Amino acid sequence: MAKTQLGARVDQDIADLAKKRAADLGLSIGDYLARLVQEDASGLRARAVGAAAGFLADHQAVFDEAEQSASQPSRGAHAA
């Protein structure tokens, strides 16, 4: 497939983040941006976010309990 060059202006922090993520994934910046666009256009990203939100909603009580337990001092534990 033929490649087309695009140009875009973004803040430096966004450019740095995009370059880092692309490198972390072993992708060129162009391939990384293409992947993001394909995921967005296919609805993959929206489905993933929706699934995560559903998971959190279904298990919120477990997370609340774990957070509450973590914020309470352990019984029987004493400072030296």
mmCIF file of the N, C-alpha and C atoms, coordinates in Angstrom:
data_MODEL
# 
_entry.id   MODEL 
# 
loop_
_atom_site.group_PDB 
_atom_site.id 
_atom_site.type_symbol 
_atom_site.label_atom_id 
_atom_site.label_alt_id 
_atom_site.label_comp_id 
_atom_site.label_asym_id 
_atom_site.label_entity_id 
_atom_site.label_seq_id 
_atom_site.pdbx_PDB_ins_code 
_atom_site.Cartn_x 
_atom_site.Cartn_y 
_atom_site.Cartn_z 
_atom_site.occupancy 
_atom_site.B_iso_or_equiv 
_atom_site.pdbx_formal_charge 
_atom_site.auth_seq_id 
_atom_site.auth_comp_id 
_atom_site.auth_asym_id 
_atom_site.auth_atom_id 
_atom_site.pdbx_PDB_model_num 
ATOM 1   N N  . MET A 1 1  ? 0.851   -1.170 0.000  1.00 0.00 ? 1  MET A N  1 
ATOM 2   C CA . MET A 1 1  ? 0.000   0.000  0.000  1.00 0.00 ? 1  MET A CA 1 
ATOM 3   C C  . MET A 1 1  ? 0.899   1.236  0.000  1.00 0.00 ? 1  MET A C  1 
ATOM 4   N N  . ALA A 1 2  ? 0.556   2.205  -0.812 1.00 0.00 ? 2  ALA A N  1 
ATOM 5   C CA . ALA A 1 2  ? 1.326   3.449  -0.894 1.00 0.00 ? 2  ALA A CA 1 
ATOM 6   C C  . ALA A 1 2  ? 1.178   4.239  0.398  1.00 0.00 ? 2  ALA A C  1 
ATOM 7   N N  . LYS A 1 3  ? 2.228   4.913  0.773  1.00 0.00 ? 3  LYS A N  1 
ATOM 8   C CA . LYS A 1 3  ? 2.228   5.719  1.999  1.00 0.00 ? 3  LYS A CA 1 
ATOM 9   C C  . LYS A 1 3  ? 2.042   7.182  1.616  1.00 0.00 ? 3  LYS A C  1 
ATOM 10  N N  . THR A 1 4  ? 1.331   7.909  2.472  1.00 0.00 ? 4  THR A N  1 
ATOM 11  C CA . THR A 1 4  ? 1.122   9.332  2.305  1.00 0.00 ? 4  THR A CA 1 
ATOM 12  C C  . THR A 1 4  ? 1.689   10.036 3.517  1.00 0.00 ? 4  THR A C  1 
ATOM 13  N N  . GLN A 1 5  ? 2.373   11.135 3.280  1.00 0.00 ? 5  GLN A N  1 
ATOM 14  C CA . GLN A 1 5  ? 2.946   11.886 4.384  1.00 0.00 ? 5  GLN A CA 1 
ATOM 15  C C  . GLN A 1 5  ? 1.922   12.886 4.906  1.00 0.00 ? 5  GLN A C  1 
ATOM 16  N N  . LEU A 1 6  ? 1.778   12.918 6.229  1.00 0.00 ? 6  LEU A N  1 
ATOM 17  C CA . LEU A 1 6  ? 0.895   13.859 6.900  1.00 0.00 ? 6  LEU A CA 1 
ATOM 18  C C  . LEU A 1 6  ? 1.743   14.782 7.765  1.00 0.00 ? 6  LEU A C  1 
ATOM 19  N N  . GLY A 1 7  ? 1.229   15.943 8.036  1.00 0.00 ? 7  GLY A N  1 
ATOM 20  C CA . GLY A 1 7  ? 1.911   16.857 8.946  1.00 0.00 ? 7  GLY A CA 1 
ATOM 21  C C  . GLY A 1 7  ? 0.927   17.313 10.002 1.00 0.00 ? 7  GLY A C  1 
ATOM 22  N N  . ALA A 1 8  ? 1.403   17.427 11.221 1.00 0.00 ? 8  ALA A N  1 
ATOM 23  C CA . ALA A 1 8  ? 0.529   17.875 12.308 1.00 0.00 ? 8  ALA A CA 1 
ATOM 24  C C  . ALA A 1 8  ? 1.371   18.634 13.318 1.00 0.00 ? 8  ALA A C  1 
ATOM 25  N N  . ARG A 1 9  ? 0.778   19.604 13.952 1.00 0.00 ? 9  ARG A N  1 
ATOM 26  C CA . ARG A 1 9  ? 1.458   20.352 15.004 1.00 0.00 ? 9  ARG A CA 1 
ATOM 27  C C  . ARG A 1 9  ? 0.830   19.959 16.332 1.00 0.00 ? 9  ARG A C  1 
ATOM 28  N N  . VAL A 1 10 ? 1.685   19.548 17.259 1.00 0.00 ? 10 VAL A N  1 
ATOM 29  C CA . VAL A 1 10 ? 1.237   19.179 18.601 1.00 0.00 ? 10 VAL A CA 1 
ATOM 30  C C  . VAL A 1 10 ? 2.193   19.808 19.605 1.00 0.00 ? 10 VAL A C  1 
ATOM 31  N N  . ASP A 1 11 ? 1.753   19.912 20.844 1.00 0.00 ? 11 ASP A N  1 
ATOM 32  C CA . ASP A 1 11 ? 2.620   20.409 21.903 1.00 0.00 ? 11 ASP A CA 1 
ATOM 33  C C  . ASP A 1 11 ? 3.821   19.477 22.052 1.00 0.00 ? 11 ASP A C  1 
ATOM 34  N N  . GLN A 1 12 ? 4.937   20.036 22.502 1.00 0.00 ? 12 GLN A N  1 
ATOM 35  C CA . GLN A 1 12 ? 6.172   19.258 22.632 1.00 0.00 ? 12 GLN A CA 1 
ATOM 36  C C  . GLN A 1 12 ? 6.001   18.053 23.539 1.00 0.00 ? 12 GLN A C  1 
ATOM 37  N N  . ASP A 1 13 ? 5.234   18.212 24.647 1.00 0.00 ? 13 ASP A N  1 
ATOM 38  C CA . ASP A 1 13 ? 5.055   17.077 25.561 1.00 0.00 ? 13 ASP A CA 1 
ATOM 39  C C  . ASP A 1 13 ? 4.293   15.940 24.891 1.00 0.00 ? 13 ASP A C  1 
ATOM 40  N N  . ILE A 1 14 ? 3.353   16.264 24.023 1.00 0.00 ? 14 ILE A N  1 
ATOM 41  C CA . ILE A 1 14 ? 2.609   15.230 23.292 1.00 0.00 ? 14 ILE A CA 1 
ATOM 42  C C  . ILE A 1 14 ? 3.536   14.541 22.288 1.00 0.00 ? 14 ILE A C  1 
ATOM 43  N N  . ALA A 1 15 ? 4.358   15.323 21.601 1.00 0.00 ? 15 ALA A N  1 
ATOM 44  C CA . ALA A 1 15 ? 5.303   14.751 20.639 1.00 0.00 ? 15 ALA A CA 1 
ATOM 45  C C  . ALA A 1 15 ? 6.269   13.808 21.355 1.00 0.00 ? 15 ALA A C  1 
ATOM 46  N N  . ASP A 1 16 ? 6.783   14.239 22.496 1.00 0.00 ? 16 ASP A N  1 
ATOM 47  C CA . ASP A 1 16 ? 7.716   13.399 23.256 1.00 0.00 ? 16 ASP A CA 1 
ATOM 48  C C  . ASP A 1 16 ? 7.049   12.114 23.726 1.00 0.00 ? 16 ASP A C  1 
ATOM 49  N N  . LEU A 1 17 ? 5.811   12.234 24.205 1.00 0.00 ? 17 LEU A N  1 
ATOM 50  C CA . LEU A 1 17 ? 5.078   11.061 24.670 1.00 0.00 ? 17 LEU A CA 1 
ATOM 51  C C  . LEU A 1 17 ? 4.808   10.091 23.522 1.00 0.00 ? 17 LEU A C  1 
ATOM 52  N N  . ALA A 1 18 ? 4.411   10.611 22.371 1.00 0.00 ? 18 ALA A N  1 
ATOM 53  C CA . ALA A 1 18 ? 4.147   9.754  21.213 1.00 0.00 ? 18 ALA A CA 1 
ATOM 54  C C  . ALA A 1 18 ? 5.418   9.025  20.787 1.00 0.00 ? 18 ALA A C  1 
ATOM 55  N N  . LYS A 1 19 ? 6.536   9.729  20.762 1.00 0.00 ? 19 LYS A N  1 
ATOM 56  C CA . LYS A 1 19 ? 7.807   9.101  20.380 1.00 0.00 ? 19 LYS A CA 1 
ATOM 57  C C  . LYS A 1 19 ? 8.200   8.011  21.377 1.00 0.00 ? 19 LYS A C  1 
ATOM 58  N N  . LYS A 1 20 ? 8.009   8.283  22.655 1.00 0.00 ? 20 LYS A N  1 
ATOM 59  C CA . LYS A 1 20 ? 8.355   7.295  23.688 1.00 0.00 ? 20 LYS A CA 1 
ATOM 60  C C  . LYS A 1 20 ? 7.477   6.059  23.575 1.00 0.00 ? 20 LYS A C  1 
ATOM 61  N N  . ARG A 1 21 ? 6.171   6.256  23.422 1.00 0.00 ? 21 ARG A N  1 
ATOM 62  C CA . ARG A 1 21 ? 5.260   5.104  23.313 1.00 0.00 ? 21 ARG A CA 1 
ATOM 63  C C  . ARG A 1 21 ? 5.565   4.285  22.070 1.00 0.00 ? 21 ARG A C  1 
ATOM 64  N N  . ALA A 1 22 ? 5.830   4.970  20.959 1.00 0.00 ? 22 ALA A N  1 
ATOM 65  C CA . ALA A 1 22 ? 6.174   4.253  19.729 1.00 0.00 ? 22 ALA A CA 1 
ATOM 66  C C  . ALA A 1 22 ? 7.432   3.416  19.951 1.00 0.00 ? 22 ALA A C  1 
ATOM 67  N N  . ALA A 1 23 ? 8.441   4.017  20.568 1.00 0.00 ? 23 ALA A N  1 
ATOM 68  C CA . ALA A 1 23 ? 9.687   3.289  20.831 1.00 0.00 ? 23 ALA A CA 1 
ATOM 69  C C  . ALA A 1 23 ? 9.445   2.112  21.769 1.00 0.00 ? 23 ALA A C  1 
ATOM 70  N N  . ASP A 1 24 ? 8.636   2.333  22.812 1.00 0.00 ? 24 ASP A N  1 
ATOM 71  C CA . ASP A 1 24 ? 8.320   1.254  23.754 1.00 0.00 ? 24 ASP A CA 1 
ATOM 72  C C  . ASP A 1 24 ? 7.671   0.066  23.052 1.00 0.00 ? 24 ASP A C  1 
ATOM 73  N N  . LEU A 1 25 ? 6.880   0.357  22.043 1.00 0.00 ? 25 LEU A N  1 
ATOM 74  C CA . LEU A 1 25 ? 6.176   -0.697 21.305 1.00 0.00 ? 25 LEU A CA 1 
ATOM 75  C C  . LEU A 1 25 ? 6.983   -1.229 20.124 1.00 0.00 ? 25 LEU A C  1 
ATOM 76  N N  . GLY A 1 26 ? 8.159   -0.633 19.893 1.00 0.00 ? 26 GLY A N  1 
ATOM 77  C CA . GLY A 1 26 ? 8.990   -1.069 18.774 1.00 0.00 ? 26 GLY A CA 1 
ATOM 78  C C  . GLY A 1 26 ? 8.433   -0.637 17.430 1.00 0.00 ? 26 GLY A C  1 
ATOM 79  N N  . LEU A 1 27 ? 7.721   0.485  17.416 1.00 0.00 ? 27 LEU A N  1 
ATOM 80  C CA . LEU A 1 27 ? 7.097   0.983  16.197 1.00 0.00 ? 27 LEU A CA 1 
ATOM 81  C C  . LEU A 1 27 ? 7.697   2.323  15.794 1.00 0.00 ? 27 LEU A C  1 
ATOM 82  N N  . SER A 1 28 ? 7.626   2.623  14.512 1.00 0.00 ? 28 SER A N  1 
ATOM 83  C CA . SER A 1 28 ? 7.949   3.980  14.075 1.00 0.00 ? 28 SER A CA 1 
ATOM 84  C C  . SER A 1 28 ? 6.802   4.886  14.519 1.00 0.00 ? 28 SER A C  1 
ATOM 85  N N  . ILE A 1 29 ? 7.046   6.166  14.556 1.00 0.00 ? 29 ILE A N  1 
ATOM 86  C CA . ILE A 1 29 ? 5.982   7.098  14.945 1.00 0.00 ? 29 ILE A CA 1 
ATOM 87  C C  . ILE A 1 29 ? 4.809   7.003  13.962 1.00 0.00 ? 29 ILE A C  1 
ATOM 88  N N  . GLY A 1 30 ? 5.102   6.823  12.674 1.00 0.00 ? 30 GLY A N  1 
ATOM 89  C CA . GLY A 1 30 ? 4.047   6.684  11.670 1.00 0.00 ? 30 GLY A CA 1 
ATOM 90  C C  . GLY A 1 30 ? 3.202   5.441  11.892 1.00 0.00 ? 30 GLY A C  1 
ATOM 91  N N  . ASP A 1 31 ? 3.858   4.315  12.195 1.00 0.00 ? 31 ASP A N  1 
ATOM 92  C CA . ASP A 1 31 ? 3.121   3.074  12.450 1.00 0.00 ? 31 ASP A CA 1 
ATOM 93  C C  . ASP A 1 31 ? 2.308   3.178  13.738 1.00 0.00 ? 31 ASP A C  1 
ATOM 94  N N  . TYR A 1 32 ? 2.883   3.841  14.738 1.00 0.00 ? 32 TYR A N  1 
ATOM 95  C CA . TYR A 1 32 ? 2.159   4.031  16.001 1.00 0.00 ? 32 TYR A CA 1 
ATOM 96  C C  . TYR A 1 32 ? 0.898   4.874  15.778 1.00 0.00 ? 32 TYR A C  1 
ATOM 97  N N  . LEU A 1 33 ? 1.031   5.978  15.055 1.00 0.00 ? 33 LEU A N  1 
ATOM 98  C CA . LEU A 1 33 ? -0.136  6.823  14.779 1.00 0.00 ? 33 LEU A CA 1 
ATOM 99  C C  . LEU A 1 33 ? -1.168  6.087  13.927 1.00 0.00 ? 33 LEU A C  1 
ATOM 100 N N  . ALA A 1 34 ? -0.696  5.295  12.966 1.00 0.00 ? 34 ALA A N  1 
ATOM 101 C CA . ALA A 1 34 ? -1.619  4.508  12.141 1.00 0.00 ? 34 ALA A CA 1 
ATOM 102 C C  . ALA A 1 34 ? -2.401  3.529  13.003 1.00 0.00 ? 34 ALA A C  1 
ATOM 103 N N  . ARG A 1 35 ? -1.705  2.901  13.966 1.00 0.00 ? 35 ARG A N  1 
ATOM 104 C CA . ARG A 1 35 ? -2.375  1.953  14.868 1.00 0.00 ? 35 ARG A CA 1 
ATOM 105 C C  . ARG A 1 35 ? -3.451  2.667  15.697 1.00 0.00 ? 35 ARG A C  1 
ATOM 106 N N  . LEU A 1 36 ? -3.117  3.843  16.223 1.00 0.00 ? 36 LEU A N  1 
ATOM 107 C CA . LEU A 1 36 ? -4.094  4.589  17.019 1.00 0.00 ? 36 LEU A CA 1 
ATOM 108 C C  . LEU A 1 36 ? -5.331  4.943  16.201 1.00 0.00 ? 36 LEU A C  1 
ATOM 109 N N  . VAL A 1 37 ? -5.112  5.386  14.970 1.00 0.00 ? 37 VAL A N  1 
ATOM 110 C CA . VAL A 1 37 ? -6.238  5.759  14.106 1.00 0.00 ? 37 VAL A CA 1 
ATOM 111 C C  . VAL A 1 37 ? -7.089  4.533  13.781 1.00 0.00 ? 37 VAL A C  1 
ATOM 112 N N  . GLN A 1 38 ? -6.447  3.415  13.464 1.00 0.00 ? 38 GLN A N  1 
ATOM 113 C CA . GLN A 1 38 ? -7.194  2.194  13.149 1.00 0.00 ? 38 GLN A CA 1 
ATOM 114 C C  . GLN A 1 38 ? -8.007  1.720  14.352 1.00 0.00 ? 38 GLN A C  1 
ATOM 115 N N  . GLU A 1 39 ? -7.404  1.762  15.548 1.00 0.00 ? 39 GLU A N  1 
ATOM 116 C CA . GLU A 1 39 ? -8.130  1.356  16.753 1.00 0.00 ? 39 GLU A CA 1 
ATOM 117 C C  . GLU A 1 39 ? -9.316  2.274  17.009 1.00 0.00 ? 39 GLU A C  1 
ATOM 118 N N  . ASP A 1 40 ? -9.119  3.560  16.806 1.00 0.00 ? 40 ASP A N  1 
ATOM 119 C CA . ASP A 1 40 ? -10.198 4.523  17.012 1.00 0.00 ? 40 ASP A CA 1 
ATOM 120 C C  . ASP A 1 40 ? -11.314 4.308  15.994 1.00 0.00 ? 40 ASP A C  1 
ATOM 121 N N  . ALA A 1 41 ? -10.945 4.167  14.735 1.00 0.00 ? 41 ALA A N  1 
ATOM 122 C CA . ALA A 1 41 ? -11.938 4.017  13.674 1.00 0.00 ? 41 ALA A CA 1 
ATOM 123 C C  . ALA A 1 41 ? -12.706 2.700  13.778 1.00 0.00 ? 41 ALA A C  1 
ATOM 124 N N  . SER A 1 42 ? -12.042 1.658  14.259 1.00 0.00 ? 42 SER A N  1 
ATOM 125 C CA . SER A 1 42 ? -12.700 0.355  14.364 1.00 0.00 ? 42 SER A CA 1 
ATOM 126 C C  . SER A 1 42 ? -13.575 0.253  15.608 1.00 0.00 ? 42 SER A C  1 
ATOM 127 N N  . GLY A 1 43 ? -13.428 1.212  16.521 1.00 0.00 ? 43 GLY A N  1 
ATOM 128 C CA . GLY A 1 43 ? -14.186 1.154  17.765 1.00 0.00 ? 43 GLY A CA 1 
ATOM 129 C C  . GLY A 1 43 ? -13.506 0.318  18.833 1.00 0.00 ? 43 GLY A C  1 
ATOM 130 N N  . LEU A 1 44 ? -12.320 -0.227 18.531 1.00 0.00 ? 44 LEU A N  1 
ATOM 131 C CA . LEU A 1 44 ? -11.616 -1.076 19.486 1.00 0.00 ? 44 LEU A CA 1 
ATOM 132 C C  . LEU A 1 44 ? -11.343 -0.332 20.785 1.00 0.00 ? 44 LEU A C  1 
ATOM 133 N N  . ARG A 1 45 ? -10.847 0.895  20.673 1.00 0.00 ? 45 ARG A N  1 
ATOM 134 C CA . ARG A 1 45 ? -10.523 1.673  21.870 1.00 0.00 ? 45 ARG A CA 1 
ATOM 135 C C  . ARG A 1 45 ? -11.782 1.926  22.692 1.00 0.00 ? 45 ARG A C  1 
ATOM 136 N N  . ALA A 1 46 ? -12.880 2.295  22.042 1.00 0.00 ? 46 ALA A N  1 
ATOM 137 C CA . ALA A 1 46 ? -14.131 2.558  22.760 1.00 0.00 ? 46 ALA A CA 1 
ATOM 138 C C  . ALA A 1 46 ? -14.649 1.291  23.446 1.00 0.00 ? 46 ALA A C  1 
ATOM 139 N N  . ARG A 1 47 ? -14.545 0.158  22.762 1.00 0.00 ? 47 ARG A N  1 
ATOM 140 C CA . ARG A 1 47 ? -14.988 -1.106 23.365 1.00 0.00 ? 47 ARG A CA 1 
ATOM 141 C C  . ARG A 1 47 ? -14.130 -1.468 24.570 1.00 0.00 ? 47 ARG A C  1 
ATOM 142 N N  . ALA A 1 48 ? -12.822 -1.230 24.470 1.00 0.00 ? 48 ALA A N  1 
ATOM 143 C CA . ALA A 1 48 ? -11.924 -1.546 25.587 1.00 0.00 ? 48 ALA A CA 1 
ATOM 144 C C  . ALA A 1 48 ? -12.239 -0.667 26.791 1.00 0.00 ? 48 ALA A C  1 
ATOM 145 N N  . VAL A 1 49 ? -12.457 0.621  26.547 1.00 0.00 ? 49 VAL A N  1 
ATOM 146 C CA . VAL A 1 49 ? -12.788 1.529  27.644 1.00 0.00 ? 49 VAL A CA 1 
ATOM 147 C C  . VAL A 1 49 ? -14.136 1.136  28.249 1.00 0.00 ? 49 VAL A C  1 
ATOM 148 N N  . GLY A 1 50 ? -15.095 0.784  27.413 1.00 0.00 ? 50 GLY A N  1 
ATOM 149 C CA . GLY A 1 50 ? -16.397 0.350  27.900 1.00 0.00 ? 50 GLY A CA 1 
ATOM 150 C C  . GLY A 1 50 ? -16.309 -0.924 28.727 1.00 0.00 ? 50 GLY A C  1 
ATOM 151 N N  . ALA A 1 51 ? -15.483 -1.857 28.279 1.00 0.00 ? 51 ALA A N  1 
ATOM 152 C CA . ALA A 1 51 ? -15.311 -3.102 29.024 1.00 0.00 ? 51 ALA A CA 1 
ATOM 153 C C  . ALA A 1 51 ? -14.660 -2.841 30.373 1.00 0.00 ? 51 ALA A C  1 
ATOM 154 N N  . ALA A 1 52 ? -13.670 -1.955 30.391 1.00 0.00 ? 52 ALA A N  1 
ATOM 155 C CA . ALA A 1 52 ? -13.012 -1.623 31.655 1.00 0.00 ? 52 ALA A CA 1 
ATOM 156 C C  . ALA A 1 52 ? -13.990 -0.937 32.609 1.00 0.00 ? 52 ALA A C  1 
ATOM 157 N N  . ALA A 1 53 ? -14.795 -0.037 32.089 1.00 0.00 ? 53 ALA A N  1 
ATOM 158 C CA . ALA A 1 53 ? -15.791 0.642  32.931 1.00 0.00 ? 53 ALA A CA 1 
ATOM 159 C C  . ALA A 1 53 ? -16.804 -0.355 33.480 1.00 0.00 ? 53 ALA A C  1 
ATOM 160 N N  . GLY A 1 54 ? -17.233 -1.300 32.656 1.00 0.00 ? 54 GLY A N  1 
ATOM 161 C CA . GLY A 1 54 ? -18.163 -2.329 33.116 1.00 0.00 ? 54 GLY A CA 1 
ATOM 162 C C  . GLY A 1 54 ? -17.553 -3.206 34.198 1.00 0.00 ? 54 GLY A C  1 
ATOM 163 N N  . PHE A 1 55 ? -16.299 -3.586 34.005 1.00 0.00 ? 55 PHE A N  1 
ATOM 164 C CA . PHE A 1 55 ? -15.592 -4.398 35.003 1.00 0.00 ? 55 PHE A CA 1 
ATOM 165 C C  . PHE A 1 55 ? -15.518 -3.659 36.331 1.00 0.00 ? 55 PHE A C  1 
ATOM 166 N N  . LEU A 1 56 ? -15.127 -2.390 36.275 1.00 0.00 ? 56 LEU A N  1 
ATOM 167 C CA . LEU A 1 56 ? -15.035 -1.596 37.503 1.00 0.00 ? 56 LEU A CA 1 
ATOM 168 C C  . LEU A 1 56 ? -16.392 -1.465 38.185 1.00 0.00 ? 56 LEU A C  1 
ATOM 169 N N  . ALA A 1 57 ? -17.431 -1.233 37.400 1.00 0.00 ? 57 ALA A N  1 
ATOM 170 C CA . ALA A 1 57 ? -18.775 -1.101 37.974 1.00 0.00 ? 57 ALA A CA 1 
ATOM 171 C C  . ALA A 1 57 ? -19.220 -2.414 38.626 1.00 0.00 ? 57 ALA A C  1 
ATOM 172 N N  . ASP A 1 58 ? -18.929 -3.530 37.961 1.00 0.00 ? 58 ASP A N  1 
ATOM 173 C CA . ASP A 1 58 ? -19.335 -4.836 38.490 1.00 0.00 ? 58 ASP A CA 1 
ATOM 174 C C  . ASP A 1 58 ? -18.584 -5.214 39.763 1.00 0.00 ? 58 ASP A C  1 
ATOM 175 N N  . HIS A 1 59 ? -17.368 -4.707 39.914 1.00 0.00 ? 59 HIS A N  1 
ATOM 176 C CA . HIS A 1 59 ? -16.516 -5.116 41.035 1.00 0.00 ? 59 HIS A CA 1 
ATOM 177 C C  . HIS A 1 59 ? -16.165 -3.960 41.967 1.00 0.00 ? 59 HIS A C  1 
ATOM 178 N N  . GLN A 1 60 ? -16.908 -2.887 41.900 1.00 0.00 ? 60 GLN A N  1 
ATOM 179 C CA . GLN A 1 60 ? -16.593 -1.702 42.699 1.00 0.00 ? 60 GLN A CA 1 
ATOM 180 C C  . GLN A 1 60 ? -16.538 -2.014 44.191 1.00 0.00 ? 60 GLN A C  1 
ATOM 181 N N  . ALA A 1 61 ? -17.425 -2.854 44.687 1.00 0.00 ? 61 ALA A N  1 
ATOM 182 C CA . ALA A 1 61 ? -17.447 -3.186 46.114 1.00 0.00 ? 61 ALA A CA 1 
ATOM 183 C C  . ALA A 1 61 ? -16.135 -3.835 46.547 1.00 0.00 ? 61 ALA A C  1 
ATOM 184 N N  . VAL A 1 62 ? -15.572 -4.680 45.708 1.00 0.00 ? 62 VAL A N  1 
ATOM 185 C CA . VAL A 1 62 ? -14.309 -5.337 46.033 1.00 0.00 ? 62 VAL A CA 1 
ATOM 186 C C  . VAL A 1 62 ? -13.188 -4.300 46.118 1.00 0.00 ? 62 VAL A C  1 
ATOM 187 N N  . PHE A 1 63 ? -13.167 -3.364 45.163 1.00 0.00 ? 63 PHE A N  1 
ATOM 188 C CA . PHE A 1 63 ? -12.149 -2.320 45.175 1.00 0.00 ? 63 PHE A CA 1 
ATOM 189 C C  . PHE A 1 63 ? -12.315 -1.409 46.385 1.00 0.00 ? 63 PHE A C  1 
ATOM 190 N N  . ASP A 1 64 ? -13.554 -1.071 46.715 1.00 0.00 ? 64 ASP A N  1 
ATOM 191 C CA . ASP A 1 64 ? -13.811 -0.222 47.880 1.00 0.00 ? 64 ASP A CA 1 
ATOM 192 C C  . ASP A 1 64 ? -13.338 -0.907 49.159 1.00 0.00 ? 64 ASP A C  1 
ATOM 193 N N  . GLU A 1 65 ? -13.629 -2.187 49.282 1.00 0.00 ? 65 GLU A N  1 
ATOM 194 C CA . GLU A 1 65 ? -13.226 -2.941 50.474 1.00 0.00 ? 65 GLU A CA 1 
ATOM 195 C C  . GLU A 1 65 ? -11.700 -3.017 50.584 1.00 0.00 ? 65 GLU A C  1 
ATOM 196 N N  . ALA A 1 66 ? -11.033 -3.274 49.478 1.00 0.00 ? 66 ALA A N  1 
ATOM 197 C CA . ALA A 1 66 ? -9.569  -3.353 49.490 1.00 0.00 ? 66 ALA A CA 1 
ATOM 198 C C  . ALA A 1 66 ? -8.956  -2.006 49.851 1.00 0.00 ? 66 ALA A C  1 
ATOM 199 N N  . GLU A 1 67 ? -9.523  -0.938 49.313 1.00 0.00 ? 67 GLU A N  1 
ATOM 200 C CA . GLU A 1 67 ? -9.007  0.392  49.620 1.00 0.00 ? 67 GLU A CA 1 
ATOM 201 C C  . GLU A 1 67 ? -9.220  0.737  51.083 1.00 0.00 ? 67 GLU A C  1 
ATOM 202 N N  . GLN A 1 68 ? -10.384 0.380  51.600 1.00 0.00 ? 68 GLN A N  1 
ATOM 203 C CA . GLN A 1 68 ? -10.684 0.656  53.007 1.00 0.00 ? 68 GLN A CA 1 
ATOM 204 C C  . GLN A 1 68 ? -9.747  -0.147 53.913 1.00 0.00 ? 68 GLN A C  1 
ATOM 205 N N  . SER A 1 69 ? -9.515  -1.405 53.579 1.00 0.00 ? 69 SER A N  1 
ATOM 206 C CA . SER A 1 69 ? -8.619  -2.244 54.376 1.00 0.00 ? 69 SER A CA 1 
ATOM 207 C C  . SER A 1 69 ? -7.200  -1.702 54.361 1.00 0.00 ? 69 SER A C  1 
ATOM 208 N N  . ALA A 1 70 ? -6.779  -1.205 53.228 1.00 0.00 ? 70 ALA A N  1 
ATOM 209 C CA . ALA A 1 70 ? -5.420  -0.685 53.096 1.00 0.00 ? 70 ALA A CA 1 
ATOM 210 C C  . ALA A 1 70 ? -5.222  0.588  53.903 1.00 0.00 ? 70 ALA A C  1 
ATOM 211 N N  . SER A 1 71 ? -6.280  1.337  54.113 1.00 0.00 ? 71 SER A N  1 
ATOM 212 C CA . SER A 1 71 ? -6.139  2.601  54.834 1.00 0.00 ? 71 SER A CA 1 
ATOM 213 C C  . SER A 1 71 ? -6.256  2.421  56.348 1.00 0.00 ? 71 SER A C  1 
ATOM 214 N N  . GLN A 1 72 ? -6.653  1.229  56.810 1.00 0.00 ? 72 GLN A N  1 
ATOM 215 C CA . GLN A 1 72 ? -6.767  0.967  58.252 1.00 0.00 ? 72 GLN A CA 1 
ATOM 216 C C  . GLN A 1 72 ? -5.503  0.266  58.725 1.00 0.00 ? 72 GLN A C  1 
ATOM 217 N N  . PRO A 1 73 ? -5.011  0.664  59.923 1.00 0.00 ? 73 PRO A N  1 
ATOM 218 C CA . PRO A 1 73 ? -3.821  -0.016 60.444 1.00 0.00 ? 73 PRO A CA 1 
ATOM 219 C C  . PRO A 1 73 ? -4.145  -1.482 60.748 1.00 0.00 ? 73 PRO A C  1 
ATOM 220 N N  . SER A 1 74 ? -3.146  -2.329 60.562 1.00 0.00 ? 74 SER A N  1 
ATOM 221 C CA . SER A 1 74 ? -3.321  -3.750 60.851 1.00 0.00 ? 74 SER A CA 1 
ATOM 222 C C  . SER A 1 74 ? -3.454  -3.948 62.343 1.00 0.00 ? 74 SER A C  1 
ATOM 223 N N  . ARG A 1 75 ? -4.342  -4.845 62.735 1.00 0.00 ? 75 ARG A N  1 
ATOM 224 C CA . ARG A 1 75 ? -4.495  -5.174 64.151 1.00 0.00 ? 75 ARG A CA 1 
ATOM 225 C C  . ARG A 1 75 ? -3.311  -5.993 64.592 1.00 0.00 ? 75 ARG A C  1 
ATOM 226 N N  . GLY A 1 76 ? -2.801  -5.658 65.765 1.00 0.00 ? 76 GLY A N  1 
ATOM 227 C CA . GLY A 1 76 ? -1.687  -6.409 66.315 1.00 0.00 ? 76 GLY A CA 1 
ATOM 228 C C  . GLY A 1 76 ? -0.334  -5.902 65.840 1.00 0.00 ? 76 GLY A C  1 
ATOM 229 N N  . ALA A 1 77 ? -0.339  -5.007 64.893 1.00 0.00 ? 77 ALA A N  1 
ATOM 230 C CA . ALA A 1 77 ? 0.935   -4.462 64.431 1.00 0.00 ? 77 ALA A CA 1 
ATOM 231 C C  . ALA A 1 77 ? 1.279   -3.262 65.293 1.00 0.00 ? 77 ALA A C  1 
ATOM 232 N N  . HIS A 1 78 ? 2.467   -3.259 65.803 1.00 0.00 ? 78 HIS A N  1 
ATOM 233 C CA . HIS A 1 78 ? 2.894   -2.177 66.676 1.00 0.00 ? 78 HIS A CA 1 
ATOM 234 C C  . HIS A 1 78 ? 4.209   -1.597 66.159 1.00 0.00 ? 78 HIS A C  1 
ATOM 235 N N  . ALA A 1 79 ? 4.333   -0.321 66.311 1.00 0.00 ? 79 ALA A N  1 
ATOM 236 C CA . ALA A 1 79 ? 5.585   0.325  65.924 1.00 0.00 ? 79 ALA A CA 1 
ATOM 237 C C  . ALA A 1 79 ? 6.659   -0.029 66.945 1.00 0.00 ? 79 ALA A C  1 
ATOM 238 N N  . ALA A 1 80 ? 7.854   -0.174 66.475 1.00 0.00 ? 80 ALA A N  1 
ATOM 239 C CA . ALA A 1 80 ? 8.969   -0.528 67.375 1.00 0.00 ? 80 ALA A CA 1 
ATOM 240 C C  . ALA A 1 80 ? 9.416   0.674  68.169 1.00 0.00 ? 80 ALA A C  1 
# 
